Amino acid sequence: MTIGAIHFNNHAGSLYHLVKKIGGAMTGAMANRARTEMKVNERYQWLGEQSQARVRQILKRSSLCVLSSRVEGGATCYQRR
């Protein structure tokens, strides 16, 4: 399963977000794309496979969670207020 967790932070008086992608890559090409994105986009982090406990920690601190997997039932978004 791939989960996107988005953190909203107030940095130097301006709001910005950090996207953390959790889950293993299905192919080597997907892994390469994620690594390339991390090099060019400081707001993107691919964390790869994580334990269930670690995923819960990340989601607890997130403002938004996106489950974009078609296999897992299609796109779903959860927002914490």
Backbone hydrogen bonds, N-H to C=O, Kabsch-Sander energy under -0.5 kcal/mol:
donor,donor_aa,acceptor,acceptor_aa,energy
3,I,22,I,-2.5
4,G,66,V,-2.5
5,A,3,I,-0.6
5,A,20,K,-3.1
6,I,4,G,-0.5
6,I,64,L,-2.8
7,H,5,A,-0.5
7,H,18,L,-2.5
9,N,7,H,-0.5
9,N,16,Y,-2.9
11,H,9,N,-0.8
11,H,14,S,-2.4
12,A,10,N,-0.5
14,S,11,H,-1.9
16,Y,9,N,-2.4
18,L,7,H,-2.1
19,V,43,R,-3.4
20,K,5,A,-2.9
20,K,18,L,-0.6
21,K,19,V,-0.5
21,K,45,Q,-3.4
22,I,3,I,-3.2
22,I,20,K,-0.5
23,G,48,G,-2.1
31,A,27,T,-1.7
32,N,28,G,-2.4
33,R,29,A,-2.3
34,A,30,M,-2.2
35,R,31,A,-2.4
36,T,32,N,-2.5
37,E,33,R,-2.5
38,M,34,A,-2.0
39,K,35,R,-1.4
40,V,36,T,-1.6
41,N,37,E,-2.0
42,E,40,V,-0.5
44,Y,41,N,-1.7
45,Q,19,V,-2.6
47,L,21,K,-3.3
47,L,45,Q,-0.7
48,G,21,K,-0.7
55,V,51,S,-2.4
56,R,52,Q,-2.1
57,Q,53,A,-1.9
58,I,54,R,-2.3
59,L,55,V,-2.7
60,K,56,R,-2.2
61,R,57,Q,-1.1
61,R,58,I,-0.5
62,S,59,L,-1.1
63,S,6,I,-2.3
64,L,6,I,-1.4
65,C,78,Y,-2.9
66,V,4,G,-2.7
67,L,76,T,-3.1
68,S,2,T,-0.5
68,S,66,V,-0.7
73,G,70,R,-1.4
74,G,69,S,-1.8
76,T,67,L,-2.0
78,Y,65,C,-2.9
80,R,63,S,-2.5
